[in-house]
């Protein structure tokens, strides 16, 4: 449940307003000191804020100091002299930076906001021992006083069985209360119940209506869901342009699935929206960088197929691997060589462990492919499995991978790449890595030529008994 601190504070302001509306009021125009005009209905006020009901039904709290003098004068005319200007203790406002002690005191005295906040503390285990039952108890106290956030929390608890016996019907009743009171999260969730038929009779029209209310209050998930209603034509007339508009709103708030879907709108002209490779890459990349595996896989396909003229196998592999690491089956198939069937139980066990991500098994399998032991010799598969293990910080695999790039075994020779892997293994004392990296520094191949560094590395390799390091040291001494 997304409940940012500013929403807590806003509820503190709204729920401690002590001056009730003296009569039913009609909508009127209100003007801010910056000249912005809105039409809204007066609800109630206190010494610092006025609560207004917007045409969409949501409530907003506006600081009196942000209204022009004429509006402030009008508000003063609505307030009858109070016999006792001090608000009741049960509704006393809490400080903005509330402490646990202040929340507990407020909750005990009957303050609905404090009761809700204390319920949140117990639900999350924040400065108190986590206790879902106590959380529900405090939510119930606050909800009974009309606290919309507590009503929403109770609705979620009953709907999903968190700290309470699961009852979608009971959950729907509490979510309805929160949604009707204007809580955006409740509106989104209540709409979701109508879409799925959980606890209520399924109705896409009602699902759309409640989702729209939440979307208009800037709930990113609701905006994305609203986009899908327009996309599929469920509960509303199908409209691709409006679907794209709401998807963009959610994407601009950083919702990964919305970023991914927005990128998809620009792949082709199939939805009446002109293809735009730059926009497709932009939004898919945003989602991929947040770890959304479908977006990572799509980017891999883009670069593999050269979508928008951007063919790049290295970039494709990078994104396929990121998706594969998260268990994306199609991505795993893209980067993992199909293992030839084997009747050797040892090979079968190695293959199974390697595919499951075991670094030692991956390196062992790499050596078998390198030498053709029990499997058909394949330098390319040897490098594939060695690099997998190397990426898991397997030192011998890092050294072996560096050697493959240095020799061009299973890959195009690349001394710079070789040096990168050897520099990972050498500081960990791998004898071959020390020797090979010393060789590269001696010749300035893939790294800066540095005889002092070469001598240091080769001496370490000699000390570890490397047979070829002594000869290179001798050469270095004669130069």
VENGI-V738369 format. One record per residue. N is the residue number from 1. PHI is phi as a letter, one per 20 degrees, with the letter a starting at -180 (none if undefined). Layout:
# VENGI-V738369
n={N:N}
phi={PHI:PHI}
This chain:
# VENGI-V738369
n={1:2:3:4:5:6:7:8:9:10:11:12:13:14:15:16:17:18:19:20:21:22:23:24:25:26:27:28:29:30:31:32:33:34:35:36:37:38:39:40:41:42:43:44:45:46:47:48:49:50:51:52:53:54:55:56:57:58:59:60:61:62:63:64:65:66:67:68:69:70:71:72:73:74:75:76:77:78:79:80:81:82:83:84:85:86:87:88:89:90:91:92:93:94:95:96:97:98:99:100:101:102:103:104:105:106:107:108:109:110:111:112:113:114:115:116:117:118:119:120:121:122:123:124:125:126:127:128:129:130:131:132:133:134:135:136:137:138:139:140:141:142:143:144:145:146:147:148:149:150:151:152:153:154:155:156:157:158:159:160:161:162:163:164:165:166:167:168:169:170:171:172:173:174:175:176:177:178:179:180:181:182:183:184:185:186:187:188:189:190:191:192:193:194:195:196:197:198:199:200:201:202:203:204:205:206:207:208:209:210:211:212:213:214:215:216:217:218:219:220:221:222:223:224:225:226:227:228:229:230:231:232:233:234:235:236:237:238:239:240:241:242:243:244:245:246:247:248:249:250:251:252:253:254:255:256:257:258:259:260:261:262:263:264:265:266:267:268:269:270:271:272:273:274:275:276:277:278:279:280:281:282:283:284:285:286:287:288:289:290:291:292:293:294:295:296:297:298:299:300:301:302:303:304:305:306:307:308:309:310:311:312:313:314:315:316:317:318:319:320:321:322:323:324:325:326:327:328:329:330:331:332:333:334:335:336:337:338:339:340:341:342:343:344:345:346:347:348:349:350:351:352:353:354:355:356:357:358:359:360:361:362:363:364:365:366:367:368:369:370:371:372:373:374:375:376:377:378:379:380:381:382:383:384:385:386:387:388:389:390:391:392:393:394:395:396:397:398:399:400:401:402:403:404:405:406:407:408:409:410:411:412:413:414:415:416:417:418:419:420:421:422:423:424:425:426:427:428:429:430:431:432:433:434:435:436:437:438:439:440:441:442:443:444:445:446:447:448:449:450:451:452:453:454:455:456:457:458:459:460:461:462:463:464:465:466:467:468:469:470:471:472:473:474:475:476:477:478:479}
phi={none:e:c:f:g:f:f:f:f:f:f:g:f:f:e:d:f:d:e:f:f:e:a:f:d:e:g:b:e:d:c:e:f:e:n:f:d:c:d:b:d:f:d:a:b:c:f:c:c:d:e:c:d:f:g:f:o:f:d:c:d:d:f:g:f:e:d:f:g:f:f:f:f:f:f:f:f:e:e:e:g:e:f:c:f:e:f:g:g:f:d:f:f:e:f:f:e:f:e:g:f:f:f:f:f:f:f:f:e:o:f:f:f:f:f:f:f:f:f:f:g:f:f:e:m:e:m:c:f:g:b:f:f:f:g:f:g:f:f:f:f:f:f:f:e:n:f:f:f:f:f:f:f:f:g:f:f:f:f:d:m:d:m:b:f:f:b:f:f:f:f:f:f:f:f:f:f:f:f:f:f:o:f:f:f:f:f:f:f:f:f:f:f:f:f:e:m:e:m:b:f:g:b:f:f:f:g:f:f:f:f:f:f:f:f:f:e:m:e:g:f:f:f:f:f:f:g:f:f:f:f:e:m:e:n:a:f:g:b:f:f:f:f:f:f:f:f:f:f:f:f:f:e:n:f:g:f:f:f:f:f:f:g:f:f:d:f:b:e:f:d:m:d:g:f:b:g:f:f:f:f:g:f:f:f:g:f:f:f:e:n:f:f:f:f:f:f:f:f:g:f:g:f:f:e:m:g:m:m:d:e:b:f:f:f:f:f:g:f:f:f:f:f:f:f:e:n:f:f:f:f:f:f:f:d:d:f:f:f:f:g:c:e:e:g:f:f:g:f:f:f:f:f:f:f:e:o:f:f:f:f:f:f:f:f:f:f:f:f:f:d:m:e:n:b:f:f:b:g:f:f:g:f:g:f:f:f:g:f:f:f:d:m:f:f:f:f:f:f:f:f:f:f:f:f:f:e:m:e:m:a:f:g:b:f:f:f:g:f:f:f:f:f:e:e:g:f:e:n:f:f:f:f:f:f:f:f:f:f:f:f:f:e:m:d:n:b:f:f:b:f:f:f:f:f:f:f:f:f:f:f:f:g:e:n:f:f:e:f:f:f:f:f:f:f:f:f:e:e}
